[in-house]
């Protein structure tokens, strides 16, 4: 390779540098940038783009968009939906009616209990004291009732005694009047009596008459008294105290959580020593989740709004488990909800979308499953005409 001659600048007497050729961009950098842009676009499409909703997938062979949109049955052969095992009215949640510290948890999960069986006890010391106070108040009221009845019995005797006093005072009046007559006769016959004796006798008559008036007034006062009123008031007081005692006893029972019926304990979240109410967790979680006896299992499928018009009552349903066994149960759609709303239960699991409006569909199995189904178990439902 021949070397280029070095040119000299006559003004500087320095050699001139030759022009460098333009560099080309390596293709490796270009392909690396394209790869980064492709990855970024894929991530953006996966996170922000249209999502595939796995909870409901309808297979409509031969049916176009107009069939699906109109809700007609022309293209419907089968519908596949994700569902869960549930109870008709859902799991019963039990919470103690009164706040306080948990003193005893008498059951464990999966226990079968009878109606009225004690499940959880809350500290009831204050409630028991209120019962004792109500019992004391009732005893006091009953004692006053006895007193009122005795006074009623004594009232008749008091009236009789006062009537006797009136008669006695009237006899005094008659005796005083006889004394006046005798004194007047002694004066007239000059038997040693003087007018002053007559005057004294007349004063005694007036005094005796006033005593009669006083005793008669007391008799009228006693006769106006109705002793039955005090007895009736005492009876009402006893009745009121009994009601207060019954109320205190009823409140005492609310510190013990009882089984509403025969059934099974699904979950118990309480521990001895924790406090319910106030700063506790009475309102944030149920104490016990309960399966009432006789409440059958159902399959609760939630079909997305796009395909809601294709579901009908009476459709055959095949329920399959998600495990590898492929166990299947046969059922039938017995009820389709009359409204489209959010999912009944918010389940935060992978590929579960809780912000989708769905149509609730209830499926009942035709026979008792040999392989047990469990409440909350996720299954796949195939609906066919």
C-alpha positions as CSV (number, residue, x, y, z in Angstrom):
1,X,0.0,0.0,0.0
2,X,1.4,3.3,-1.1
3,X,1.5,6.1,1.4
4,X,-0.1,9.4,0.6
5,X,2.2,12.3,0.3
6,X,2.3,14.8,3.1
7,X,1.2,18.2,1.9
8,X,2.8,21.2,3.4
9,X,1.0,24.4,4.2
10,X,3.2,27.2,2.8
11,X,2.0,29.6,5.5
12,X,2.7,27.5,8.4
13,X,5.3,25.1,7.0
14,X,3.4,22.3,8.8
15,X,2.1,19.2,7.1
16,X,-1.7,19.1,6.5
17,X,-3.8,16.3,8.0
18,X,-5.7,14.2,5.6
19,X,-9.5,14.1,5.9
20,X,-10.8,11.1,7.9
21,X,-13.5,9.0,6.2
22,X,-17.0,9.0,8.0
23,X,-17.5,6.2,10.5
24,X,-20.4,3.8,9.9
25,X,-22.7,2.8,12.9
26,X,-22.2,-0.9,13.9
27,X,-25.2,-3.0,13.1
28,X,-25.0,-4.8,16.4
29,X,-26.1,-1.6,18.2
30,X,-29.0,-1.1,15.8
31,X,-30.3,-4.7,16.4
32,X,-29.9,-4.3,20.2
33,X,-32.0,-1.1,20.2
34,X,-34.7,-2.8,18.1
35,X,-34.7,-5.7,20.6
36,X,-35.1,-3.3,23.6
37,X,-38.0,-1.5,21.8
38,X,-39.7,-4.8,21.1
39,X,-39.5,-5.9,24.7
40,X,-40.8,-2.6,26.0
41,X,-43.7,-2.7,23.6
42,X,-44.5,-6.2,24.7
43,X,-44.5,-5.3,28.3
44,X,-46.7,-2.2,27.7
45,X,-49.2,-4.3,25.7
46,X,-49.4,-6.9,28.4
47,X,-49.9,-4.4,31.2
48,X,-51.9,-1.7,29.5
49,X,-53.4,-3.4,26.5
50,X,-56.6,-5.5,26.2
51,X,-56.7,-8.3,28.8
52,X,-57.9,-11.9,28.2
53,X,-60.4,-12.6,31.0
54,X,-60.0,-16.2,31.9
55,X,-63.0,-16.5,34.2
56,X,-65.4,-17.0,31.3
57,X,-64.6,-18.4,27.9
58,X,-67.5,-19.1,25.6
59,X,-67.0,-21.5,22.6
60,X,-69.5,-20.5,20.0
61,X,-68.8,-22.6,16.9
62,X,-70.5,-21.3,13.8
63,X,-71.8,-18.2,15.6
64,X,-70.7,-14.7,14.6
65,X,-70.5,-11.6,16.6
66,X,-74.1,-10.8,15.8
67,X,-75.2,-14.0,17.5
68,X,-73.2,-13.3,20.6
69,X,-74.2,-9.7,20.8
70,X,-78.0,-10.4,20.3
71,X,-78.0,-13.1,23.0
72,X,-79.8,-15.6,20.6
73,X,-79.2,-19.3,20.8
74,X,-78.4,-19.8,17.1
75,X,-74.7,-20.2,17.7
76,X,-74.6,-21.4,21.3
77,X,-73.4,-24.9,21.8
78,X,-71.5,-24.7,25.1
79,X,-70.2,-22.2,27.5
80,X,-67.2,-22.7,29.8
81,X,-66.9,-20.7,33.0
82,X,-64.8,-20.6,36.2
83,X,-67.0,-21.3,39.3
84,X,-66.7,-22.0,43.0
85,X,-68.4,-24.4,45.4
86,X,-70.6,-22.5,47.8
87,X,-73.8,-22.6,49.9
88,X,-77.2,-21.3,48.7
89,X,-77.1,-18.4,51.2
90,X,-73.4,-18.4,51.6
91,X,-71.4,-19.4,54.7
92,X,-72.9,-18.2,58.0
93,X,-70.7,-15.8,59.9
94,X,-71.1,-15.9,63.7
95,X,-69.9,-13.0,66.0
96,X,-70.6,-12.6,69.7
97,X,-73.3,-10.0,70.4
98,X,-71.4,-8.2,73.2
99,X,-67.8,-6.9,73.2
100,X,-65.2,-7.9,75.7
101,X,-62.3,-10.2,76.4
102,X,-62.5,-13.8,75.1
103,X,-62.4,-16.2,78.0
104,X,-63.0,-19.5,76.3
105,X,-63.1,-21.0,72.8
106,X,-64.9,-24.3,73.1
107,X,-64.8,-25.6,69.5
108,X,-62.2,-26.3,66.8
109,X,-62.4,-26.2,63.1
110,X,-64.3,-29.0,61.4
111,X,-66.2,-29.8,64.6
112,X,-69.9,-30.8,64.3
113,X,-72.0,-29.0,66.8
114,X,-75.6,-29.2,68.0
115,X,-78.1,-26.4,68.1
116,X,-77.6,-24.2,71.2
117,X,-74.1,-25.6,71.9
118,X,-71.7,-23.1,73.5
119,X,-69.0,-22.0,71.0
120,X,-67.2,-18.9,72.5
121,X,-67.5,-17.2,75.9
122,X,-66.8,-13.5,76.5
123,X,-66.0,-12.0,80.0
124,X,-69.4,-11.5,81.6
125,X,-68.5,-10.3,85.1
126,X,-70.3,-6.9,84.8
127,X,-73.4,-8.6,83.3
128,X,-73.5,-11.1,86.2
129,X,-73.4,-8.2,88.7
130,X,-76.3,-6.6,86.9
131,X,-78.3,-9.8,87.3
132,X,-77.5,-9.8,91.0
133,X,-78.6,-6.2,91.4
134,X,-81.8,-6.9,89.6
135,X,-82.5,-9.9,91.8
136,X,-82.0,-7.7,95.0
137,X,-84.3,-5.1,93.6
138,X,-87.0,-7.7,92.9
139,X,-86.8,-9.1,96.4
140,X,-87.2,-5.5,97.8
141,X,-90.3,-5.0,95.6
142,X,-91.8,-8.3,96.7
143,X,-91.3,-7.3,100.4
144,X,-93.1,-4.0,99.8
145,X,-95.9,-5.9,98.2
146,X,-96.4,-8.0,101.3
147,X,-96.4,-4.9,103.4
148,X,-99.1,-3.3,101.2
149,X,-101.3,-6.4,101.5
150,X,-100.9,-6.5,105.3
151,X,-101.9,-2.8,105.5
152,X,-104.9,-3.5,103.4
153,X,-106.0,-6.2,105.8
154,X,-105.4,-3.9,108.7
155,X,-107.4,-1.1,107.1
156,X,-110.7,-2.8,107.8
157,X,-109.8,-3.3,111.4
158,X,-108.8,0.4,111.7
159,X,-112.2,1.5,110.3
160,X,-114.0,-0.8,112.7
161,X,-111.9,0.6,115.6
162,X,-112.7,4.2,114.6
163,X,-116.4,3.5,114.3
164,X,-116.2,2.2,117.9
165,X,-114.5,5.4,119.0
166,X,-117.2,7.4,117.4
167,X,-119.9,5.4,119.3
168,X,-117.9,5.9,122.5
169,X,-117.8,9.6,122.0
170,X,-121.5,9.7,121.3
171,X,-122.0,7.9,124.6
172,X,-120.0,10.6,126.3
173,X,-122.3,13.2,124.8
174,X,-125.3,11.4,126.1
175,X,-123.7,11.0,129.6
176,X,-122.9,14.7,129.6
177,X,-126.4,15.6,128.6
178,X,-127.8,13.5,131.5
179,X,-125.4,15.3,133.9
180,X,-126.8,18.7,132.7
181,X,-130.4,17.5,133.3
182,X,-129.5,16.3,136.8
183,X,-127.8,19.5,137.6
184,X,-130.7,21.6,136.4
185,X,-133.1,19.4,138.4
186,X,-131.0,19.9,141.5
187,X,-131.1,23.6,141.0
188,X,-134.8,23.6,140.5
189,X,-135.4,21.5,143.6
190,X,-132.7,23.3,145.6
191,X,-130.9,20.1,146.4
192,X,-127.5,21.8,146.8
193,X,-126.9,22.4,143.1
194,X,-126.1,25.8,141.8
195,X,-126.2,27.3,138.3
196,X,-122.4,26.9,138.0
197,X,-122.9,23.1,138.1
198,X,-125.3,23.4,135.2
199,X,-122.9,25.5,133.2
200,X,-120.1,23.0,133.8
201,X,-122.3,20.1,132.7
202,X,-123.3,22.0,129.5
203,X,-119.6,22.6,128.7
204,X,-118.9,18.9,129.1
205,X,-121.7,18.2,126.6
206,X,-120.1,20.6,124.1
207,X,-116.7,19.0,124.7
208,X,-118.1,15.5,124.1
209,X,-119.9,16.6,120.9
210,X,-116.6,18.1,119.5
211,X,-114.8,14.8,120.3
212,X,-117.5,13.0,118.3
213,X,-116.9,15.3,115.4
214,X,-113.2,14.7,115.6
215,X,-113.6,10.9,115.6
216,X,-116.1,11.0,112.8
217,X,-113.7,13.1,110.7
218,X,-111.0,10.4,111.3
219,X,-113.5,7.8,110.4
220,X,-114.3,9.5,107.1
221,X,-110.5,9.8,106.4
222,X,-110.0,6.1,106.9
223,X,-113.0,5.3,104.7
224,X,-111.7,7.4,101.9
225,X,-108.4,5.5,101.8
226,X,-108.4,2.7,99.1
227,X,-105.8,0.1,100.3
228,X,-106.0,-1.8,97.1
229,X,-104.2,1.1,95.3
230,X,-101.1,0.5,97.4
231,X,-101.3,-3.2,96.7
232,X,-101.7,-2.6,92.9
233,X,-98.7,-0.2,92.9
234,X,-96.6,-2.7,94.8
235,X,-97.6,-5.4,92.2
236,X,-96.6,-3.1,89.3
237,X,-93.3,-2.5,91.0
238,X,-92.7,-6.2,91.4
239,X,-93.6,-6.7,87.7
240,X,-91.2,-4.0,86.7
241,X,-88.4,-5.5,88.7
242,X,-89.1,-8.9,87.2
243,X,-88.8,-7.4,83.7
244,X,-85.5,-5.8,84.6
245,X,-84.2,-9.1,85.9
246,X,-85.3,-10.9,82.7
247,X,-83.5,-8.2,80.7
248,X,-80.3,-8.6,82.7
249,X,-80.5,-12.4,82.4
250,X,-81.1,-12.1,78.6
251,X,-78.1,-9.7,78.3
252,X,-76.0,-12.2,80.2
253,X,-76.7,-14.9,77.6
254,X,-75.4,-12.7,74.9
255,X,-71.9,-13.0,76.2
256,X,-71.9,-16.6,75.1
257,X,-71.9,-17.4,71.4
258,X,-74.3,-20.3,70.7
259,X,-74.7,-22.5,67.6
260,X,-77.8,-21.3,65.8
261,X,-78.4,-24.8,64.5
262,X,-76.7,-28.1,64.0
263,X,-73.8,-27.7,61.7
264,X,-70.0,-27.7,61.1
265,X,-67.4,-25.2,62.2
266,X,-65.5,-24.2,59.0
267,X,-63.2,-21.7,60.6
268,X,-62.6,-20.2,64.0
269,X,-60.4,-17.0,64.2
270,X,-60.6,-16.2,67.9
271,X,-58.1,-17.0,70.6
272,X,-58.4,-16.7,74.4
273,X,-57.4,-13.3,75.7
274,X,-58.1,-11.2,72.7
275,X,-60.5,-8.3,73.0
276,X,-63.6,-7.8,70.7
277,X,-65.0,-4.3,70.3
278,X,-63.4,-1.0,71.0
279,X,-59.8,-1.4,69.8
280,X,-60.5,-5.1,69.0
281,X,-61.5,-6.8,65.8
282,X,-65.2,-7.5,66.2
283,X,-66.1,-5.7,63.0
284,X,-63.1,-6.7,60.9
285,X,-63.4,-10.5,60.9
286,X,-66.1,-13.1,61.8
287,X,-65.4,-15.1,65.0
288,X,-66.7,-18.3,63.4
289,X,-67.6,-19.3,59.9
290,X,-70.4,-21.9,60.1
291,X,-72.0,-24.4,57.7
292,X,-75.6,-25.0,58.9
293,X,-76.8,-28.6,58.7
294,X,-79.0,-29.4,55.7
295,X,-77.7,-26.5,53.6
296,X,-76.8,-28.2,50.3
297,X,-73.7,-27.3,48.2
298,X,-74.2,-25.4,45.0
299,X,-71.9,-24.3,42.2
300,X,-71.8,-20.5,41.9
301,X,-70.6,-19.6,38.4
302,X,-70.1,-16.0,37.3
303,X,-70.5,-15.4,33.6
304,X,-69.2,-12.2,32.1
305,X,-71.6,-9.6,30.8
306,X,-70.5,-10.2,27.2
307,X,-72.0,-13.7,27.3
308,X,-74.8,-13.2,29.9
309,X,-77.6,-13.4,27.3
310,X,-76.6,-16.9,26.3
311,X,-77.2,-18.5,29.7
312,X,-80.6,-20.0,30.5
313,X,-82.2,-22.0,33.3
314,X,-82.4,-25.7,32.7
315,X,-79.0,-25.9,30.9
316,X,-77.0,-29.0,31.5
317,X,-73.8,-28.4,33.5
318,X,-70.7,-30.5,33.8
319,X,-68.5,-29.6,36.8
320,X,-64.9,-30.6,36.7
321,X,-62.2,-30.3,39.3
322,X,-58.9,-28.5,38.5
323,X,-56.7,-31.4,39.6
324,X,-55.2,-33.9,37.2
325,X,-57.8,-36.6,38.0
326,X,-60.4,-35.0,35.7
327,X,-63.2,-35.9,38.1
328,X,-66.6,-34.6,36.8
329,X,-70.1,-34.1,38.3
330,X,-73.3,-33.6,36.4
331,X,-75.7,-30.7,37.3
332,X,-78.2,-28.3,36.0
333,X,-78.7,-24.5,36.0
334,X,-81.5,-23.8,38.5
335,X,-81.3,-20.0,38.7
336,X,-79.9,-17.1,36.8
337,X,-79.5,-13.8,38.6
338,X,-81.8,-10.9,37.6
339,X,-79.0,-8.4,37.6
340,X,-75.4,-8.0,36.5
341,X,-73.0,-6.8,39.2
342,X,-69.6,-7.2,40.7
343,X,-68.5,-10.6,41.9
344,X,-70.1,-11.8,45.1
345,X,-66.7,-12.8,46.5
346,X,-63.5,-10.8,45.9
347,X,-60.8,-13.5,45.4
348,X,-57.3,-12.1,45.0
349,X,-55.6,-14.9,43.1
350,X,-53.4,-15.0,40.0
351,X,-55.4,-14.2,36.8
352,X,-58.5,-13.4,38.8
353,X,-60.1,-10.0,37.9
354,X,-62.5,-8.5,40.5
355,X,-63.4,-5.4,38.5
356,X,-65.5,-7.3,35.9
357,X,-69.3,-7.2,35.8
358,X,-70.7,-10.7,35.9
359,X,-74.0,-12.6,35.8
360,X,-74.4,-15.0,38.7
361,X,-75.5,-18.5,37.8
362,X,-76.5,-21.1,40.3
363,X,-75.9,-24.8,39.5
364,X,-77.1,-27.8,41.6
365,X,-75.6,-31.2,41.3
366,X,-78.0,-34.1,40.4
367,X,-76.5,-36.5,42.8
368,X,-74.2,-36.6,45.8
369,X,-70.6,-36.4,44.6
370,X,-68.5,-39.5,45.5
371,X,-65.4,-37.3,45.6
372,X,-66.1,-34.6,48.2
373,X,-66.4,-31.0,47.1
374,X,-65.3,-28.3,49.6
375,X,-66.7,-24.9,50.0
376,X,-64.6,-22.4,48.2
377,X,-63.1,-25.0,45.8
378,X,-62.6,-23.6,42.3
379,X,-64.0,-25.7,39.5
380,X,-64.6,-25.4,35.8
381,X,-68.2,-25.5,34.6
382,X,-69.3,-26.4,31.1
383,X,-72.8,-25.4,30.2
384,X,-74.6,-27.1,27.2
385,X,-78.0,-26.8,25.7
